[in-house]
Amino acid sequence: MFAVADELTEHGFVLRYRTGETDDGLSGKEGTFLICSFWLVSALAIIGEEQRARDLIEKLLRVASPLGLFAEEFNVDTGRHLGNFPQAFSHLALIEAAARIIVAERLQELS
């Protein structure tokens, strides 16, 4: 999980893979995958990295569209949503990530 956070991100958002290192048969660069970034939030919350999880989810929430929706991908350089929009899977991962943070906070209160 830390390897993903350290080596497979752009500006904190998770890439599906590094396009320069993988021959996927497609040209150009793809955006960061929002579902993967929300999964990273969940993973951070689960292992007790609550502050890192909160920081990342807040960063992700700041890039929501004006309607509060998320696409499949996000271009960190242009600030534009890419791919399928809105993307249900991104929103499901957002809900899970928020729930994981809430559970972690509640468990901490009980300790």
KOLFI-479910 format. One record per residue (C-alpha): residue number from 1; residue in one letter; x, y, z. Coordinates in nm, 2 decimals, padded with zeros to 4 digits. Layout:
BEGIN
+------+------+--------+--------+--------+
! resi ! resn !     px !     py !     pz !
+------+------+--------+--------+--------+
!  NUM !    A !      X !      Y !      Z !
...
+------+------+--------+--------+--------+
This chain:
BEGIN
+------+------+--------+--------+--------+
! resi ! resn !     px !     py !     pz !
+------+------+--------+--------+--------+
!    1 !    M !  00.00 !  00.00 !  00.00 !
!    2 !    F !  00.28 !  00.24 !  00.08 !
!    3 !    A !  00.45 !  00.14 ! -00.25 !
!    4 !    V !  00.14 !  00.25 ! -00.43 !
!    5 !    A !  00.13 !  00.58 ! -00.25 !
!    6 !    D !  00.49 !  00.64 ! -00.31 !
!    7 !    E !  00.55 !  00.51 ! -00.65 !
!    8 !    L !  00.22 !  00.50 ! -00.84 !
!    9 !    T !  00.08 !  00.84 ! -00.78 !
!   10 !    E !  00.07 !  01.18 ! -00.95 !
!   11 !    H !  00.02 !  01.47 ! -00.71 !
!   12 !    G ! -00.12 !  01.22 ! -00.46 !
!   13 !    F ! -00.37 !  01.06 ! -00.70 !
!   14 !    V ! -00.33 !  00.70 ! -00.80 !
!   15 !    L ! -00.24 !  00.59 ! -01.15 !
!   16 !    R ! -00.37 !  00.26 ! -01.29 !
!   17 !    Y ! -00.01 !  00.20 ! -01.42 !
!   18 !    R !  00.27 !  00.41 ! -01.56 !
!   19 !    T !  00.20 !  00.44 ! -01.93 !
!   20 !    G !  00.57 !  00.51 ! -02.00 !
!   21 !    E !  00.67 !  00.18 ! -01.85 !
!   22 !    T !  00.39 ! -00.04 ! -01.98 !
!   23 !    D !  00.31 ! -00.11 ! -02.35 !
!   24 !    D ! -00.07 ! -00.11 ! -02.34 !
!   25 !    G ! -00.10 ! -00.05 ! -02.71 !
!   26 !    L ! -00.24 !  00.30 ! -02.66 !
!   27 !    S ! -00.08 !  00.63 ! -02.73 !
!   28 !    G ! -00.05 !  00.92 ! -02.49 !
!   29 !    K ! -00.09 !  00.95 ! -02.12 !
!   30 !    E ! -00.40 !  00.86 ! -01.92 !
!   31 !    G ! -00.53 !  01.04 ! -01.61 !
!   32 !    T ! -00.52 !  00.92 ! -01.26 !
!   33 !    F ! -00.80 !  00.67 ! -01.17 !
!   34 !    L ! -01.03 !  00.81 ! -00.91 !
!   35 !    I ! -01.15 !  00.47 ! -00.79 !
!   36 !    C ! -00.79 !  00.37 ! -00.72 !
!   37 !    S ! -00.73 !  00.70 ! -00.53 !
!   38 !    F ! -01.04 !  00.64 ! -00.31 !
!   39 !    W ! -00.93 !  00.28 ! -00.26 !
!   40 !    L ! -00.60 !  00.42 ! -00.13 !
!   41 !    V ! -00.80 !  00.63 !  00.12 !
!   42 !    S ! -00.97 !  00.32 !  00.24 !
!   43 !    A ! -00.65 !  00.13 !  00.27 !
!   44 !    L ! -00.49 !  00.42 !  00.47 !
!   45 !    A ! -00.78 !  00.43 !  00.71 !
!   46 !    I ! -00.78 !  00.05 !  00.76 !
!   47 !    I ! -00.41 !  00.04 !  00.86 !
!   48 !    G ! -00.45 !  00.33 !  01.10 !
!   49 !    E ! -00.32 !  00.62 !  00.88 !
!   50 !    E ! -00.63 !  00.83 !  00.95 !
!   51 !    Q ! -00.47 !  01.17 !  00.89 !
!   52 !    R ! -00.32 !  01.06 !  00.56 !
!   53 !    A ! -00.66 !  00.91 !  00.47 !
!   54 !    R ! -00.84 !  01.24 !  00.56 !
!   55 !    D ! -00.59 !  01.45 !  00.38 !
!   56 !    L ! -00.63 !  01.25 !  00.06 !
!   57 !    I ! -01.01 !  01.23 !  00.07 !
!   58 !    E ! -01.02 !  01.61 !  00.12 !
!   59 !    K ! -00.79 !  01.65 ! -00.18 !
!   60 !    L ! -01.02 !  01.43 ! -00.39 !
!   61 !    L ! -01.33 !  01.60 ! -00.28 !
!   62 !    R ! -01.19 !  01.94 ! -00.39 !
!   63 !    V ! -01.16 !  01.81 ! -00.75 !
!   64 !    A ! -01.53 !  01.71 ! -00.78 !
!   65 !    S ! -01.72 !  01.86 ! -01.06 !
!   66 !    P ! -01.94 !  02.17 ! -01.00 !
!   67 !    L ! -02.22 !  01.92 ! -00.95 !
!   68 !    G ! -02.02 !  01.72 ! -00.70 !
!   69 !    L ! -01.97 !  01.43 ! -00.93 !
!   70 !    F ! -01.66 !  01.23 ! -01.03 !
!   71 !    A ! -01.55 !  01.08 ! -01.36 !
!   72 !    E ! -01.35 !  00.77 ! -01.41 !
!   73 !    E ! -01.02 !  00.95 ! -01.45 !
!   74 !    F ! -00.88 !  01.29 ! -01.35 !
!   75 !    N ! -00.60 !  01.49 ! -01.52 !
!   76 !    V ! -00.39 !  01.64 ! -01.24 !
!   77 !    D ! -00.22 !  01.87 ! -01.48 !
!   78 !    T ! -00.53 !  02.03 ! -01.63 !
!   79 !    G ! -00.78 !  01.97 ! -01.35 !
!   80 !    R ! -01.02 !  01.81 ! -01.60 !
!   81 !    H ! -01.23 !  01.50 ! -01.55 !
!   82 !    L ! -01.16 !  01.23 ! -01.82 !
!   83 !    G ! -01.34 !  00.91 ! -01.93 !
!   84 !    N ! -01.68 !  00.81 ! -01.83 !
!   85 !    F ! -01.87 !  01.09 ! -01.65 !
!   86 !    P ! -02.02 !  01.04 ! -01.40 !
!   87 !    Q ! -01.86 !  00.72 ! -01.31 !
!   88 !    A ! -02.06 !  00.51 ! -01.06 !
!   89 !    F ! -01.76 !  00.31 ! -00.95 !
!   90 !    S ! -01.58 !  00.62 ! -00.84 !
!   91 !    H ! -01.88 !  00.72 ! -00.63 !
!   92 !    L ! -01.90 !  00.38 ! -00.47 !
!   93 !    A ! -01.53 !  00.39 ! -00.38 !
!   94 !    L ! -01.59 !  00.75 ! -00.24 !
!   95 !    I ! -01.87 !  00.62 ! -00.01 !
!   96 !    E ! -01.66 !  00.33 !  00.11 !
!   97 !    A ! -01.36 !  00.55 !  00.17 !
!   98 !    A ! -01.57 !  00.80 !  00.38 !
!   99 !    A ! -01.72 !  00.51 !  00.57 !
!  100 !    R ! -01.37 !  00.36 !  00.65 !
!  101 !    I ! -01.26 !  00.70 !  00.79 !
!  102 !    I ! -01.57 !  00.72 !  01.00 !
!  103 !    V ! -01.52 !  00.37 !  01.14 !
!  104 !    A ! -01.16 !  00.44 !  01.21 !
!  105 !    E ! -01.25 !  00.76 !  01.40 !
!  106 !    R ! -01.52 !  00.58 !  01.60 !
!  107 !    L ! -01.29 !  00.30 !  01.69 !
!  108 !    Q ! -01.04 !  00.55 !  01.81 !
!  109 !    E ! -01.30 !  00.72 !  02.03 !
!  110 !    L ! -01.38 !  00.39 !  02.19 !
!  111 !    S ! -01.02 !  00.31 !  02.27 !
+------+------+--------+--------+--------+
